[in-house]
Amino acid sequence: MEVNPNTHFTRKEVFMGEEIEAIYLKARKPLADIDGIDLSASDDPMLRMGHGFCPPFNQRTYEAAPGIICEQDLEVVLRDGCKIYCDIFRPANCTEKIPVIVSWSWFGKRPGDGMSEWQLMGVPPGTVSKLAKFESPDPAYWCHQGYAVANVDVRGAGHSEGDVHIFGVQDGMDGYDFVEWVAQQPWCNGKVGMAGNSGVAIHQWGIAAQCPPHLACIAPWESTTDLYRESLFEGGIPALAFNQFIAAQVTGPNGVDDQVEMGRHYPLMNGYWRNKIPDFSKVRIPVYQTAGWSHFHLRGSVNAWRRCKSRKKWLRAHRDFEWPDSYSPENLEDLKRFYDRYLKDIHNGWEMTPKVRIDVMDAFDIDYQIRRGEDNFPLKRTEYRRYYLDAAHMDMHEQEVPVHSSVSYDGETGFVEFDMEFTEDTELTGYMFLRLFVEADGNDDADLFINIQKADAAGNWVPWDTLGEHHPGAWGKCRVSHRELDEKLSTAYNPVMKHERELKLAPGEIAQCDIEIVPSSRFWHKGQRIRVQIAGHYIRDGWFEPFSWDTENKGKHVIHTGGEYASFLQVPYIPPRYKTVGYDYR
C-alpha cells in the first residue's frame, strides 16, 4: 500500500484475528511555547473549542483554583512500557480517601490554557471552567463535591508516547492499566468512575469491556459505539469529511489511527472495523447512559445500553444537544447522585430512578412530556404498525395498497414526500424502519437519505429544534448496494445491514431495501401528518458540524409502491397507559 510519506505511514497489525495494513496520519506536534496564543481567536473551529490543544510539558503540583490542587503531567507506565501523561485535580487539604472520575480521550487535557474564555456551543460563558477537558467533567465542580478528576492524554496524544489508537481493543487495554494505576494512588479510595460525552464517552465502553477490577461505574453521555455503521459508513454511504476534520486536530509525537484513509482502502466491514465495536456482554458494572434524539451518537448510545449485561443500568433520552445537556445544573446533580451511590457507597435512593427516562418531543423547542419514566427500551407496550406508501397519490395508508405505482426524482438534487394524517393523538416511541422498493434509472447504485417528520394539517413542516436550529427529523440512510442484512443483528423492528459485499443493481432491477431508522420519541396531535421524506442528498441548512457524504447518485431514483412492491414505514405506536371516557393517560 502506498501513502504519502510526508503525511502518513503504514504498519501491518492484527485486528480480530485478521492481518491488515493499518494507516497512520502523522500528528501535529505539541507547542513549545504558548505565550501570546489565544485559541479562541483561531480560524480553526476545533481549536476554538480546545480540541487537540497541547501546551508545553510541565511537571508540577500547583493550586489550580481556590481549594483545588493539580498534579500536572504525571507519568503512567502501561503494561508494554509505553508512558502516558495525565493531570489529576483533587480537593486541597483533603484528609480522607476519595474516588476519582476519569476523562480518557485524545482531545488534549488542558484546552483552557490557550483560551481567553473557555466555552462550548449552547453553554453560557463561565459555565465551564478552564480546568475542564473538552466534553469532560469539570474539576471546578467535581472537586468541590469530594471527587478527584483525572484528565488523561491517551497513548500517542499530547506528550504521551506511542501512536493514537482511536478506540478499539488496544485503547481498552490501556484504559484498564490506567484505571488500576489510579486506584492505587494513596489519596484514592479504590473506586474509579468514568465520565464525559461524545468522544470521551465512546472510550468508556471499550475500557469497561476489559473489566478493570477497580472500575466501579461509567457514565457515557452520548456514545457512538459502531464507528462503521454510525459514523464513517452510515447506511453504507461514505461520510469521511467530518472524521478527517477530527483526526487532523490530534496533537502528539507520532501517528494517529487514520480512520478516513482506512475507510478509503477498506470500505467494507472487516476486522479493523469490528475491533472498534466493544464487547457489550462483558460490561456488568453500573451504567448511566444518555442519548440525544437530535445527534449522531443516538444509535450507538441506545444500542450499547440495550446490549450491555449490567443489571444496574439507566438510560435518559432527551431532545437537547449534548453540551448544554451535560453541563446543566439539573443533570449535574443527577449524575452526582449516581456517582455518590457507586463511588462513595452513599445510599441515597438512586435505585428508585426509573430505568428509562424519555423526553417525548412535540414541536420546535417544546416537549410533550419530559423525563417520563419507563421500565425498558423499546417500551414493552409497543404496538408495531405499518403505513403503506402510495406513489399514485403521494400518501400513506394503514392498509396495503393493491395497485402498483411509482414516482421518481433526480438522484442528485431531488426528493419526494409521502404524508398521512393522524385521526387521533399518536405517540411513536422506539424504532421505525422503512421498506422501499428502489430502482436506479441510469446508474447501478443509489444513496437514499430518509427523514421522518411532522407536518400540520395544511402540510407545513413542523420541526423540532436543537441549538436553535430546525432538525431534519428521525433519520436513516441506505446505499442500495449495501442492502444485505445481518441476520444476527437484525430484529423484526430494527434491520441492520451487513456491509460485507456490494450488490450492484442491473438495469431495470427493483431492489427491496429495509432501512434502519434511528430510535426516536415524538407526539402527533390529531389532524397532524406524519411525513416520510426520501432524497438522494442530506437535507439540512446552517448546521455547524461539517457533515458531508460521498454519494453515488446519477440519473433518477424510482420508488415503487403497491401491489407486489409493498413499500411501507413500520412505526412503534405507543398506546396510552390508561384510558377513561374522554381522556388518555400517558
C-alpha positions in Angstrom: 0.0 0.0 0.0 1.4 3.4 -1.0 0.8 6.5 1.1 2.4 10.0 1.1 5.4 9.6 3.4 5.3 13.2 4.3 1.9 12.8 5.9 1.3 9.1 6.6 3.0 5.8 7.4 1.7 2.2 7.5 2.2 -0.9 9.7 0.8 -4.4 9.5 -1.3 -5.2 12.5 -3.8 -7.9 13.6 -7.4 -6.9 14.2 -9.8 -9.5 15.4 -7.5 -12.3 14.0 -7.2 -10.6 10.6 -3.8 -9.1 9.5 -4.4 -5.7 8.0 -2.1 -2.9 6.9 -3.0 0.0 9.2 -2.6 3.6 8.0 -1.4 6.3 10.4 -1.6 10.1 9.9 1.4 12.0 11.3 0.1 14.0 14.2 0.6 17.7 14.5 3.3 18.4 17.2 2.7 19.9 20.7 3.6 23.6 21.1 6.8 24.5 22.8 5.5 27.9 23.9 2.0 29.3 24.4 2.9 32.9 25.2 0.6 35.3 23.3 -1.5 32.5 21.8 -5.3 32.9 22.0 -7.0 29.8 20.7 -10.5 31.4 20.9 -9.4 33.7 18.1 -8.2 30.8 15.8 -9.7 30.3 12.4 -9.9 26.5 13.2 -13.3 25.8 14.8 -12.0 22.8 16.6 -9.1 24.7 18.1 -11.6 27.3 19.2 -13.1 24.6 21.3 -9.6 23.5 22.5 -9.8 20.2 20.5 -6.4 18.6 20.5 -4.6 21.6 22.1 -1.4 20.6 23.9 0.6 23.2 25.9 4.3 22.6 26.8 5.3 19.7 29.1 5.5 21.0 32.7 5.5 18.5 35.6 4.5 20.3 38.7 1.9 20.5 41.6 0.1 23.8 42.0 -3.1 25.4 43.1 -5.3 25.3 40.0 -8.2 27.2 41.7 -9.1 28.1 45.2 -9.4 24.8 47.1 -8.2 22.6 44.2 -4.7 21.3 43.6 -3.4 19.8 40.3 -0.6 17.3 39.8 0.3 18.1 36.2 1.9 15.8 33.6 2.0 12.8 35.9 3.7 9.8 34.2 1.9 6.4 34.0 3.6 3.4 32.5 1.4 0.9 30.6 1.9 -2.8 30.5 4.1 -2.7 27.4 6.3 0.1 28.8 4.6 3.0 27.0 4.5 6.2 29.0 1.4 8.3 29.1 0.6 11.5 31.0 -2.3 12.9 33.0 -3.4 15.8 35.1 -5.1 15.0 38.4 -7.2 17.6 40.1 -8.0 17.0 43.8 -9.6 18.9 46.7 -6.9 20.7 48.6 -6.3 19.8 52.3 -8.5 16.7 51.9 -7.5 14.1 54.6 -9.9 11.3 53.6 -9.5 9.0 50.6 -11.8 9.9 47.7 -12.9 8.4 44.4 -11.7 9.6 41.0 -13.6 10.4 37.8 -11.5 9.7 34.6 -11.7 11.6 31.4 -10.0 9.5 28.8 -9.5 10.8 25.2 -7.1 12.2 22.7 -8.7 15.7 22.7 -6.0 17.4 24.8 -6.1 17.6 28.5 -5.6 21.3 29.2 -7.5 23.2 26.4 -8.3 26.1 28.7 -4.6 27.0 28.9 -4.8 28.6 25.5 -8.2 30.2 25.9 -9.1 33.8 26.7 -12.5 32.2 27.6 -13.4 28.5 27.7 -16.9 28.0 26.2 -18.9 25.3 24.4 -21.7 26.0 22.0 -25.0 26.2 23.7 -23.3 26.7 27.1 -23.2 30.2 28.6 -19.8 31.8 29.2 -18.4 31.0 32.6 -20.4 27.7 33.0 -17.4 25.5 32.3 -14.0 26.3 34.0 -10.6 26.3 32.2 -9.7 23.2 34.2 -12.2 21.1 32.2 -11.1 18.9 29.3 -13.2 19.1 26.1 -16.5 17.3 26.6 -15.5 16.2 30.1 -16.3 16.6 33.8 -15.3 19.9 35.2 -12.8 19.7 38.2 -14.1 23.1 39.3 -17.4 21.4 40.1 -16.5 17.8 41.0 -13.5 18.6 43.3 -15.9 20.6 45.4 -18.2 17.6 45.7 -15.4 15.4 47.1 -14.0 13.8 43.9 -10.7 13.8 42.1 -10.7 14.3 38.3 -8.1 12.7 36.1 -7.6 14.3 32.6 -5.6 11.8 30.6 -3.8 12.1 27.3 -4.1 8.6 25.9 -1.3 6.7 24.1 0.1 9.0 21.3 -1.9 12.1 22.4 -0.2 15.2 23.7 3.2 14.2 25.2 2.2 10.6 25.7 4.3 8.1 23.8 3.2 5.8 21.0 0.5 6.2 18.3 -3.1 7.1 18.9 -5.5 4.2 18.5 -8.9 5.8 18.1 -11.0 3.4 20.2 -10.5 -0.4 19.7 -9.1 -3.1 21.9 -5.6 -1.5 22.4 -7.3 1.6 23.7 -9.4 -0.5 26.1 -6.4 -2.3 27.5 -4.6 1.0 28.0 -7.6 2.3 29.9 -7.6 -0.9 32.0 -4.0 -0.2 33.0 -4.7 3.4 33.9 -7.8 2.6 36.0 -5.8 0.1 38.0 -2.9 2.5 38.4 -5.0 5.5 39.6 -7.0 3.2 42.0 -3.8 2.5 43.9 -2.8 6.1 44.5 -2.6 7.0 48.2 -5.4 9.6 48.0 -7.8 7.3 46.2 -10.5 5.1 47.9 -10.0 2.4 45.3 -13.2 3.3 43.3 -12.9 4.7 39.8 -15.6 6.1 37.6 -15.6 7.5 34.0 -17.4 10.5 32.6 -17.7 12.6 29.5 -19.7 12.9 26.4 -19.2 12.2 22.7 -15.6 11.1 22.0 -14.9 10.9 25.8 -18.0 8.7 26.2 -17.1 6.3 23.3 -13.8 5.3 25.0 -15.7 4.3 28.2 -17.4 1.3 26.6 -14.2 -0.2 25.3 -12.5 0.2 28.7 -15.4 -1.2 30.6 -15.4 -4.2 28.3 -11.9 -5.0 29.5 -13.3 -5.3 33.1 -10.7 -3.5 35.2 -11.4 -4.6 38.8 -11.5 -1.1 40.2 -13.8 0.5 37.6 -16.9 0.9 39.6 -19.2 2.7 37.1 -19.4 4.6 33.9 -21.4 7.5 32.6 -21.0 7.6 28.7 -23.2 10.5 27.8 -23.8 10.2 24.0 -21.6 7.5 22.6 -21.2 6.2 19.0 -20.3 2.5 19.5 -20.1 1.1 16.0 -17.9 3.6 14.0 -18.5 1.9 10.7 -22.3 1.8 10.9 -22.9 5.0 12.8 -20.2 7.4 11.6 -18.0 6.7 8.6 -20.4 4.5 6.6 -23.9 5.1 8.0 -26.2 3.0 5.8 -23.1 2.2 3.7 -22.7 5.8 2.4 -19.2 7.1 3.0 -19.0 10.1 5.3 -15.3 10.8 5.6 -15.0 14.6 5.7 -16.2 15.0 9.3 -13.8 12.3 10.6 -11.0 13.8 8.6 -11.7 17.1 10.2 -11.5 15.5 13.7 -8.3 13.4 13.0 -6.4 16.4 11.7 -6.8 18.1 15.1 -5.0 15.4 17.1 -1.7 16.5 18.6 1.0 14.0 19.5 4.6 12.8 19.0 3.9 10.2 16.3 0.9 8.9 14.4 -2.9 8.9 14.6 -5.0 5.9 13.5 -6.4 7.4 10.3 -9.9 6.1 10.0 -10.6 8.1 6.9 -7.8 6.6 4.9 -8.7 3.2 6.3 -12.3 3.9 5.1 -11.0 4.6 1.6 -8.8 1.5 1.5 -11.3 -0.8 3.4 -14.8 0.3 2.5 -16.4 -2.9 3.7 -16.7 -4.4 7.1 -13.6 -6.2 8.3 -11.5 -6.9 11.4 -10.3 -3.3 11.7 -13.9 -2.0 12.0 -15.1 -4.9 14.2 -12.2 -4.2 16.5 -13.8 -0.8 17.3 -17.1 -2.4 18.5 -16.9 -3.1 22.2 -18.0 -6.4 23.6 -21.0 -5.1 25.5 -21.7 -8.5 27.0 -18.7 -8.1 29.3 -20.0 -4.8 30.8 -21.7 -5.6 34.1 -20.9 -2.5 36.2 -23.5 0.3 36.8 -24.1 2.4 33.7 -25.7 5.8 33.3 -26.2 6.3 29.6 -27.7 9.3 27.8 -29.0 9.5 24.3 -29.8 12.7 22.4 -32.7 12.3 19.9 -31.0 15.0 17.8 -27.4 13.8 17.4 -25.5 11.1 15.5 -24.4 9.4 18.7 -28.0 8.3 19.2 -27.9 4.9 17.6 -24.8 3.8 19.5 -25.9 5.1 22.8 -29.2 3.2 22.8 -27.6 0.1 21.3 -24.9 0.0 23.9 -27.3 0.4 26.8 -29.6 -2.3 25.4 -26.8 -4.8 24.8 -24.7 -4.4 28.0 -25.3 -7.0 30.7 -25.4 -4.8 33.7 -28.4 -5.2 35.9 -27.8 -1.7 37.1 -28.2 0.5 34.0 -30.1 3.6 33.4 -31.0 5.5 30.1 -32.0 9.1 29.8 -33.1 10.1 26.2 -33.6 13.8 25.5 -34.0 16.4 22.8 -31.2 18.8 23.7 -27.7 18.8 22.2 -25.0 17.0 24.2 -23.1 20.0 25.5 -25.9 22.0 27.2 -27.3 18.7 28.4 -24.1 17.7 30.0 -23.5 20.9 32.0 -27.0 21.8 33.1 -27.4 22.1 36.9 -30.2 19.5 36.9 -28.2 16.9 35.0 -25.0 17.6 37.0 -26.9 16.9 40.3 -28.5 13.8 38.8 -25.1 12.5 37.8 -23.7 13.3 41.3 -26.4 11.1 42.8 -25.3 8.2 40.6 -21.6 8.7 41.5 -22.4 9.2 45.2 -24.1 5.8 45.1 -21.5 3.8 43.3 -18.2 5.6 44.0 -18.9 6.7 47.6 -21.4 4.0 48.6 -23.9 6.6 49.8 -27.4 5.0 50.0 -29.3 8.0 48.5 -32.2 6.2 46.8 -30.7 6.3 43.3 -32.0 2.8 42.7 -35.5 4.3 42.6 -34.6 6.3 39.5 -36.6 4.9 36.5 -34.5 2.6 34.4 -35.5 4.7 31.3 -36.4 8.3 31.2 -37.5 9.9 27.9 -38.4 13.3 26.6 -41.3 12.9 24.2 -40.8 15.6 21.6 -43.6 17.7 20.2 -42.6 20.8 18.1 -39.8 23.3 18.0 -38.3 23.5 21.5 -41.5 22.1 23.1 -41.6 18.6 24.5 -44.9 16.8 25.1 -43.5 15.1 28.1 -40.2 15.4 29.9 -38.3 12.6 31.7 -41.2 10.2 31.6 -40.3 7.0 33.4 -40.3 3.7 31.7 -39.1 0.2 32.5 -37.3 -0.6 29.3 -36.5 0.4 25.7 -38.1 -0.4 23.4 -41.2 0.1 25.5 -42.9 -3.1 26.5 -46.4 -1.8 25.4 -45.2 -1.0 21.9 -47.6 -1.9 19.0 -45.9 -2.1 15.7 -48.0 -0.7 12.8 -47.3 -0.3 9.1 -48.2 2.7 6.9 -48.1 1.7 3.2 -46.7 4.2 0.7 -48.8 5.0 -2.4 -46.9 6.8 -5.2 -50.1 7.4 -7.1 -51.3 9.9 -4.5 -48.1 10.5 -2.6 -49.6 9.5 0.7 -49.7 6.5 3.1 -52.4 4.1 4.3 -52.9 1.7 7.2 -54.0 -1.0 4.7 -51.8 -2.4 1.9 -52.1 -0.6 -1.4 -53.3 -3.1 -4.1 -52.2 -1.2 -7.2 -48.6 -0.8 -8.2 -47.4 2.8 -9.0 -44.0 4.6 -8.9 -42.5 8.0 -8.5 -39.1 9.3 -9.5 -36.8 12.2 -8.6 -33.4 13.4 -9.7 -30.8 11.3 -7.8 -28.5 14.2 -7.1 -30.9 17.1 -6.2 -34.4 15.8 -5.9 -36.7 14.4 -3.2 -40.2 13.1 -2.6 -42.5 13.1 0.4 -45.3 10.8 1.5 -47.8 12.1 4.0 -50.5 10.5 6.2 -52.9 12.4 8.5 -53.5 11.0 12.0 -57.1 10.8 13.1 -56.2 10.5 16.8 -53.4 11.8 19.1 -50.5 9.5 18.3 -47.2 8.8 20.1 -44.4 7.0 18.2 -41.5 6.0 20.5 -38.9 3.4 19.6 -37.5 2.0 16.4 -39.0 2.6 13.0 -37.9 1.0 9.8 -38.7 1.8 6.1 -39.1 -0.8 3.5 -38.6 0.6 0.0 -38.6 -1.0 -3.4 -36.0 1.0 -5.3 -34.8 1.2 -8.9 -31.8 3.3 -10.2 -32.6 4.6 -13.6 -29.2 5.5 -15.2 -26.9 4.0 -12.5 -26.1 0.7 -10.8 -26.5 2.1 -7.3 -28.4 4.7 -5.3 -27.9 6.5 -2.0 -31.0 7.3 0.0 -31.4 9.8 2.8 -34.6 9.4 4.9 -36.2 11.8 7.3 -39.4 11.1 9.3 -41.1 14.3 10.0 -44.2 16.0 11.3 -46.4 18.4 9.3 -49.5 20.4 10.3 -53.0 19.9 8.8 -52.0 22.3 5.9 -48.9 20.3 5.1 -46.4 22.7 6.6 -43.3 21.1 8.1 -43.3 21.2 11.9 -39.7 20.6 13.0 -38.1 20.1 16.4 -35.2 22.3 17.4 -31.8 21.8 18.9 -29.3 24.6 19.5 -31.8 26.9 17.9 -31.7 25.0 14.5 -34.5 23.0 12.9 -33.7 19.3 12.9 -34.5 17.2 9.8 -36.2 14.5 11.9 -35.6 10.9 12.8 -33.3 9.6 10.1 -32.0 6.7 8.1 -29.6 6.2 5.3 -29.0 3.5 2.7 -26.6 2.7 -0.1 -28.7 0.3 -2.1 -25.8 -2.0 -2.9 -25.3 -2.5 0.8 -28.9 -3.6 1.4 -28.0 -7.1 2.6 -29.0 -7.5 6.2 -27.1 -9.1 9.1 -29.4 -11.8 10.3 -27.6 -12.0 13.7 -28.0 -8.3 14.5 -31.4 -7.6 12.8 -34.7 -7.8 14.6 -38.3 -7.6 13.4 -38.3 -3.9 14.3 -34.7 -2.9 13.6 -33.0 -4.1 10.4 -29.2 -3.9 10.5 -27.0 -4.1 7.3 -24.1 -6.5 7.0 -21.8 -4.3 4.8 -19.6 -7.3 3.8 -20.2 -7.1 0.0 -21.7 -4.8 -2.7 -24.8 -5.9 -4.6 -25.0 -3.6 -7.6 -28.2 -3.1 -9.5 -28.8 -4.4 -13.0 -30.7 -2.2 -15.5 -34.3 -2.2 -14.6 -33.8 -4.2 -11.4 -36.0 -3.3 -8.5 -34.4 -4.0 -5.1 -36.1 -4.4 -1.7 -34.3 -2.2 0.9 -35.1 -2.4 4.6 -33.7 0.8 6.0 -32.9 1.3 9.7 -34.3 4.5 11.3 -32.7 5.7 14.5 -34.9 5.4 17.6 -36.9 8.5 18.5 -39.9 9.7 20.5 -42.5 12.1 19.2 -46.1 13.1 19.6 -48.5 13.9 16.8 -51.8 15.7 17.7 -55.0 14.7 15.9 -55.0 16.2 12.4 -51.3 16.5 12.1 -49.4 14.5 9.5 -46.5 12.0 9.6 -44.2 12.5 6.6 -41.6 10.3 5.0 -39.1 12.3 3.1 -36.8 10.5 0.7 -33.9 12.2 -1.1 -30.6 11.5 -2.7 -28.8 14.0 -0.5 -28.7 15.2 3.1 -31.3 18.0 3.7 -30.2 20.4 6.4 -29.1 24.0 6.3 -27.0 26.0 8.7 -25.6 23.3 11.0 -22.2 23.9 12.5 -20.8 20.4 12.1 -19.3 19.9 8.7 -21.2 16.8 7.7 -21.0 15.6 4.1 -21.4 12.3 2.2 -19.6 10.9 -0.8 -22.8 9.9 -2.8 -23.1 7.7 -5.8 -26.2 9.2 -7.4 -26.7 9.6 -11.1 -29.8 9.6 -13.2 -33.1 9.0 -11.4 -34.2 7.2 -8.3 -37.5 5.3 -8.8 -39.6 4.4 -5.7 -42.1 1.6 -6.4 -45.2 1.1 -4.2 -48.3 -1.0 -4.1 -49.1 -4.5 -5.4 -46.0 -6.7 -5.2 -43.9 -3.7 -4.3 -45.4 -3.1 -0.8 -43.2 -0.2 0.4 -44.1 0.7 4.0 -43.0 2.6 7.1 -43.2 0.4 10.3 -43.7 2.5 13.4 -43.7 1.9 17.2 -47.2 3.0 18.2 -47.4 3.6 21.9 -50.9 3.2 23.4 -51.9 5.3 26.4 -51.1 3.7 29.7 -54.7 4.1 30.7 -57.9 5.3 29.0 -61.0 6.7 30.6 -64.0 8.3 28.9 -62.7 11.5 27.1 -59.1 11.2 28.4 -55.9 9.3 27.7 -53.3 8.9 30.4 -49.7 8.7 29.0 
